[in-house]
Amino acid sequence: MRKSHPVRRVMLATAATVSGVVLLLSLKPSTDPASASAAGAAPQQPAAGQEAPQGGAAAAGTGTVTGDVAQTQYGPVQVRLTVANGKVTKAEAVQAPKGGTSDQKTALSVPKLNQEAVAAGTANIDSVSGATYTSTGYKKSLQSALDKVKASSAQSGGGSSSSAGGGAAQASRTVTGKAAQTPYGQVQVRVTLANGKITKAEAVQAPKGGTSDQKTALSVPKLNQEAVAAGTANIDSVSGATYTSTGYKQSLQSALDQAGG
């Protein structure tokens, strides 16, 4: 038998080595962990994790709430509130009338309205003299923001009282009726109820200006007392303030309808 030539053996060995390398390369995993991470799989988890704390803060009555835009004759007004544990700690107008004399009126009125909103904690604040339209729009947007705060607090409060077993706190809620139009201005009533019974009534809007100031000061406290005492909108009108009384009862009935009582 003839012996194989040494050169041929070297060539065969080289060919076998190349084939082995090719085979190993063909067995490389098709999924690269590094490329999967670069494709965005890892960043999605932090994004989801960031939403949970925000939702929890809002539900607990803490955070920032922006009211609806209120349109006025001179431009939109929009109010943003900062709330801590259900209490307004800061108010600011993110939109207000601009241009011409509106700049001066906005600069004059908005800081005062911001201070009153924080101090009162409600939209029942005084208009700034000389900036009636801005003040009216501010209060409307402020009321919208407060309604959102109360809605989120009511939802979170209902869940926590249910687990804690609190009876009175669980049944307490605040409802604002629809604004009733009168020849002298709007009347809007807000009621606080506990276990289905009115514990507090207040007019967040009432006619102002001229003789309306006196009639409102005379009638609204009496109407508030009667609403709490009667527990219904079937209350007597205050003599000398018929329009205000009628509007009050209409808004009160609207609030009770929303409360289911």
C-alpha positions as CSV (number, residue, x, y, z in Angstrom):
1,M,0.0,0.0,0.0
2,R,1.2,3.5,-0.9
3,K,1.8,5.9,2.0
4,S,-0.1,9.2,1.9
5,H,1.9,12.1,1.1
6,P,2.6,14.5,4.0
7,V,1.3,17.5,2.1
8,R,-1.9,15.8,1.5
9,R,-2.3,15.1,5.2
10,V,-1.7,18.8,6.0
11,M,-4.4,19.8,3.5
12,L,-6.9,17.4,4.9
13,A,-6.3,18.6,8.5
14,T,-6.6,22.2,7.5
15,A,-9.9,21.5,5.7
16,A,-11.3,19.7,8.8
17,T,-10.3,22.6,11.0
18,V,-12.1,25.1,8.8
19,S,-15.2,23.0,8.7
20,G,-15.3,22.8,12.4
21,V,-15.0,26.6,12.8
22,V,-17.9,27.1,10.3
23,L,-20.0,24.6,12.2
24,L,-19.4,26.3,15.5
25,L,-20.3,29.7,14.0
26,S,-23.6,28.3,12.6
27,L,-24.6,27.2,16.1
28,K,-24.4,30.8,17.6
29,P,-27.7,31.6,19.4
30,S,-30.1,33.7,17.3
31,T,-31.2,35.9,20.3
32,D,-28.7,38.4,21.5
33,P,-29.5,39.6,25.1
34,A,-27.7,42.9,24.5
35,S,-29.8,43.6,21.4
36,A,-33.0,42.7,23.2
37,S,-32.1,45.3,25.9
38,A,-31.3,47.9,23.3
39,A,-34.6,47.3,21.5
40,G,-36.5,48.8,24.5
41,A,-37.5,45.8,26.7
42,A,-35.7,47.1,29.7
43,P,-36.8,50.8,29.6
44,Q,-40.5,49.8,29.5
45,Q,-40.4,48.6,33.1
46,P,-39.3,51.9,34.7
47,A,-42.0,53.7,32.8
48,A,-44.7,51.5,34.2
49,G,-43.2,51.8,37.7
50,Q,-43.3,55.6,37.5
51,E,-47.1,55.7,36.9
52,A,-48.0,53.9,40.1
53,P,-46.6,56.5,42.6
54,Q,-48.3,59.3,40.7
55,G,-51.6,57.6,40.8
56,G,-51.3,56.9,44.5
57,A,-50.4,60.6,45.2
58,A,-53.4,61.9,43.4
59,A,-55.7,59.4,45.0
60,A,-54.5,60.5,48.4
61,G,-55.5,64.1,47.8
62,T,-51.9,65.3,47.3
63,G,-50.6,66.7,44.0
64,T,-51.4,69.3,41.4
65,V,-54.8,69.7,39.8
66,T,-55.6,72.0,36.9
67,G,-59.2,73.3,36.5
68,D,-61.1,73.6,33.2
69,V,-60.5,76.7,31.1
70,A,-63.1,79.4,31.7
71,Q,-63.7,81.7,28.7
72,T,-64.2,85.4,29.4
73,Q,-64.8,88.5,27.3
74,Y,-61.1,89.3,27.3
75,G,-59.6,85.8,27.1
76,P,-59.4,82.4,28.9
77,V,-58.7,81.9,32.6
78,Q,-57.4,78.6,34.0
79,V,-56.4,77.9,37.5
80,R,-53.9,75.2,38.8
81,L,-53.9,74.1,42.5
82,T,-51.3,72.4,44.6
83,V,-53.0,70.2,47.2
84,A,-51.6,68.5,50.2
85,N,-53.8,66.0,52.1
86,G,-56.9,67.5,50.5
87,K,-55.9,71.1,51.5
88,V,-55.1,73.9,48.9
89,T,-51.5,75.0,49.6
90,K,-50.9,77.0,46.4
91,A,-53.0,78.5,43.6
92,E,-51.9,80.0,40.3
93,A,-53.4,81.2,37.1
94,V,-51.8,79.3,34.2
95,Q,-53.9,81.3,31.8
96,A,-55.2,84.9,32.1
97,P,-56.3,87.7,29.8
98,K,-53.3,89.5,28.1
99,G,-52.8,92.5,25.9
100,G,-53.6,96.1,26.3
101,T,-55.3,97.0,29.6
102,S,-55.8,93.3,30.3
103,D,-52.1,93.1,31.3
104,Q,-52.6,95.6,34.1
105,K,-55.8,94.1,35.3
106,T,-54.3,90.6,35.3
107,A,-51.3,91.8,37.2
108,L,-53.6,93.5,39.7
109,S,-56.2,90.8,40.2
110,V,-54.5,87.4,39.9
111,P,-52.1,87.6,42.9
112,K,-55.1,88.6,45.1
113,L,-57.3,85.9,43.8
114,N,-54.5,83.3,44.3
115,Q,-54.1,84.4,48.0
116,E,-57.9,84.3,48.6
117,A,-58.2,80.8,47.0
118,V,-55.6,79.4,49.4
119,A,-57.0,81.2,52.4
120,A,-60.6,80.2,51.7
121,G,-60.0,76.7,50.3
122,T,-63.2,77.3,48.2
123,A,-64.3,79.2,45.2
124,N,-66.4,81.5,47.3
125,I,-64.0,84.4,47.1
126,D,-64.5,88.1,46.4
127,S,-64.0,89.5,43.0
128,V,-61.3,92.1,42.5
129,S,-62.6,95.5,41.8
130,G,-61.9,96.6,38.2
131,A,-61.3,93.0,37.1
132,T,-64.8,91.5,37.2
133,Y,-64.5,89.3,34.1
134,T,-61.1,87.9,35.2
135,S,-62.4,87.3,38.7
136,T,-65.5,85.5,37.4
137,G,-63.4,83.3,35.1
138,Y,-60.9,82.6,37.8
139,K,-63.6,81.4,40.2
140,K,-65.2,79.1,37.6
141,S,-61.9,77.4,36.8
142,L,-61.0,77.3,40.6
143,Q,-64.3,75.5,41.3
144,S,-63.6,73.0,38.5
145,A,-60.2,72.2,40.0
146,L,-61.7,71.9,43.5
147,D,-64.4,69.5,42.2
148,K,-61.6,67.3,40.7
149,V,-59.7,67.3,44.0
150,K,-62.9,66.3,45.9
151,A,-63.7,63.6,43.4
152,S,-60.3,62.0,43.7
153,S,-60.3,62.3,47.5
154,A,-63.8,60.7,47.6
155,Q,-62.7,57.8,45.5
156,S,-59.5,57.1,47.6
157,G,-61.3,57.9,50.9
158,G,-64.0,55.3,50.0
159,G,-61.4,52.6,49.5
160,S,-59.4,53.3,52.6
161,S,-62.5,53.7,54.9
162,S,-63.8,50.5,53.6
163,S,-60.7,48.6,54.7
164,A,-60.4,50.5,58.0
165,G,-64.1,50.1,58.8
166,G,-64.8,53.8,59.5
167,G,-68.5,54.3,59.5
168,A,-69.1,58.1,59.7
169,A,-66.2,59.0,57.5
170,Q,-67.1,56.4,55.0
171,A,-70.6,58.0,54.4
172,S,-69.5,61.7,54.3
173,R,-69.3,63.5,51.0
174,T,-69.6,67.0,49.5
175,V,-71.7,67.7,46.4
176,T,-72.0,70.9,44.4
177,G,-75.3,71.6,42.6
178,K,-75.6,73.1,39.2
179,A,-75.5,76.9,38.9
180,A,-79.0,78.5,38.8
181,Q,-79.4,81.6,36.7
182,T,-81.4,84.5,38.2
183,P,-82.0,88.1,36.9
184,Y,-79.3,89.3,39.2
185,G,-76.7,86.6,38.8
186,Q,-75.9,83.0,39.4
187,V,-76.6,81.0,42.5
188,Q,-74.8,77.8,43.2
189,V,-75.1,75.6,46.4
190,R,-72.7,73.1,47.9
191,V,-73.8,70.7,50.5
192,T,-71.9,68.3,52.8
193,L,-73.7,65.1,53.7
194,A,-73.0,62.5,56.3
195,N,-75.1,59.2,56.3
196,G,-77.4,60.8,53.8
197,K,-78.1,63.9,56.0
198,I,-77.1,67.5,55.2
199,T,-74.6,68.7,57.8
200,K,-73.5,71.8,56.0
201,A,-74.8,74.1,53.2
202,E,-73.1,77.0,51.6
203,A,-73.6,79.2,48.5
204,V,-70.4,79.2,46.4
205,Q,-72.0,81.7,44.0
206,A,-74.6,84.3,44.8
207,P,-75.6,87.7,43.2
208,K,-73.2,90.5,43.9
209,G,-73.0,94.3,43.2
210,G,-75.3,97.1,44.2
211,T,-78.3,96.1,46.3
212,S,-77.6,92.5,45.6
213,D,-74.8,92.5,48.1
214,Q,-77.2,93.4,50.9
215,K,-79.8,90.9,49.8
216,T,-77.3,88.1,49.5
217,A,-75.8,88.9,52.9
218,L,-79.4,88.8,54.3
219,S,-80.7,85.7,52.6
220,V,-77.9,83.2,52.1
221,P,-77.1,82.5,55.8
222,K,-80.8,81.9,56.5
223,L,-81.2,79.7,53.4
224,N,-78.1,77.7,54.5
225,Q,-79.6,77.1,58.0
226,E,-82.9,76.1,56.6
227,A,-81.3,73.7,54.2
228,V,-79.5,71.9,57.0
229,A,-82.6,71.9,59.2
230,A,-85.0,70.7,56.6
231,G,-82.7,68.3,54.8
232,T,-84.5,69.0,51.5
233,A,-84.9,71.8,49.0
234,N,-88.5,72.4,50.3
235,I,-87.6,75.5,52.3
236,D,-89.1,79.0,52.6
237,S,-87.9,81.9,50.5
238,V,-86.4,84.9,52.3
239,S,-88.6,88.0,52.1
240,G,-87.0,90.6,49.9
241,A,-84.7,88.1,48.2
242,T,-87.1,86.1,46.1
243,Y,-84.9,85.6,43.1
244,T,-81.9,84.6,45.2
245,S,-84.1,82.2,47.2
246,T,-85.5,80.6,44.1
247,G,-82.1,80.1,42.6
248,Y,-80.7,78.8,45.8
249,K,-83.5,76.1,46.1
250,Q,-83.0,75.1,42.4
251,S,-79.2,74.6,42.9
252,L,-79.8,72.9,46.3
253,Q,-82.2,70.4,44.6
254,S,-79.6,69.7,41.9
255,A,-77.0,68.9,44.6
256,L,-79.4,66.6,46.4
257,D,-80.3,64.9,43.2
258,Q,-76.6,64.2,42.5
259,A,-76.2,62.9,46.1
260,G,-79.2,60.6,45.5
261,G,-81.2,62.1,48.3
